[in-house]
Structures are given as C-alpha cells and as structure tokens.
Amino acid sequence: MSAATIDREELRSVMADALDIPQAKITDTANFVEDLGVDSLMSLEVMVQLEQKYGVKLTEEEFRTITTFQDAHTLLQNRLSQA
C-alpha cells in the first residue's frame, strides 16, 4: 500500500473497532485521552491494529505524538508516502 492515500473513514473504523467505541465518537479533533477515555492498554491495541492494517512499524515516540484522529491520519499518511 505504498504511496497510497489512507481512507479517513476506513481508518476511523479500524480505530473505533480497536477502541471498542462508536465510530461517530472519533471526530477529527477528539482527544483520545481527555475526550474518549483511552488508556495505555487501549493505545497499544490501536497501535497493533494500525501496524497490521497499514503495514507500518510505529515507534513509541511517534505513537505518543498521536492525540487525535487527525494526528493518526497525518502520521500514517506521511509514513506510507515515504514507503
């Protein structure tokens, strides 16, 4: 999936499934911790799902920069465009 554009709604769906929350709650700017109550275990599950789905390996440092859906989309899009 190199140089591909990440479908926002597909990504939103993957994250909603990993977090076991309704997709509608994952808005572009909802803060994962403050607005959605995501804890470290949930974050790890999201990271694993994203790595499997998109074939990228995220560092812990990169993953810590993701606080919103928009952050996740931007990071993944950048990583895939570098592939």
C-alpha distance (Angstrom), angle and dihedral (degrees) to the residues before:
residue distance angle dihedral
M1 . . .
S2 3.80 . .
A3 3.79 119.6 .
A4 3.79 88.5 7.6
T5 3.74 126.4 140.1
I6 3.77 113.2 -116.4
D7 3.77 111.8 -125.8
R8 3.79 105.3 -125.8
E9 3.80 95.4 -148.1
E10 3.79 92.8 47.4
L11 3.81 89.5 51.5
R12 3.81 90.3 46.7
S13 3.81 89.0 52.0
V14 3.82 93.2 49.8
M15 3.80 90.9 50.1
A16 3.82 93.3 45.8
D17 3.81 90.3 51.8
A18 3.80 92.3 47.9
L19 3.80 91.6 48.8
D20 3.80 94.5 39.3
I21 3.79 92.4 -131.2
P22 3.82 131.5 121.8
Q23 3.80 113.0 -81.5
A24 3.82 90.5 -129.0
K25 3.82 90.3 65.6
I26 3.79 91.3 61.7
T27 3.78 99.1 81.9
D28 3.79 120.8 170.1
T29 3.79 92.2 -101.2
A30 3.83 104.1 30.8
N31 3.80 108.4 125.2
F32 3.79 108.5 -125.4
V33 3.79 95.6 -141.9
E34 3.80 103.0 32.3
D35 3.82 100.5 34.9
L36 3.81 103.0 27.0
G37 3.81 102.1 30.2
V38 3.81 94.6 -125.4
D39 3.80 112.8 173.6
S40 3.81 129.7 -163.6
L41 3.81 94.1 -90.9
M42 3.80 91.3 51.5
S43 3.80 89.5 47.7
L44 3.78 90.6 53.8
E45 3.80 90.6 51.6
V46 3.80 90.4 51.6
M47 3.80 90.8 49.4
V48 3.81 91.8 51.7
Q49 3.81 92.2 47.7
L50 3.80 93.1 48.8
E51 3.80 92.7 47.7
Q52 3.81 91.4 50.3
K53 3.80 95.5 43.7
Y54 3.80 97.7 45.3
G55 3.80 101.5 27.4
V56 3.78 95.6 -124.6
K57 3.78 129.7 127.6
L58 3.79 112.1 -136.3
T59 3.77 121.0 -159.5
E60 3.79 118.7 -133.8
E61 3.80 87.9 -114.4
E62 3.80 91.6 55.3
F63 3.75 92.1 45.5
R64 3.81 92.0 51.3
T65 3.81 88.9 59.7
I66 3.80 90.4 62.4
T67 3.79 109.1 94.0
T68 3.81 99.7 143.7
F69 3.79 138.6 31.8
Q70 3.80 89.1 -106.3
D71 3.82 89.8 56.2
A72 3.81 90.6 52.0
H73 3.80 93.2 47.8
T74 3.81 92.9 48.2
L75 3.82 93.8 47.5
L76 3.80 93.9 47.9
Q77 3.79 92.7 44.5
N78 3.82 90.4 51.7
R79 3.79 92.8 47.0
L80 3.80 93.3 49.3
S81 3.79 93.0 47.1
Q82 3.83 88.6 55.0
A83 3.82 92.3 51.6
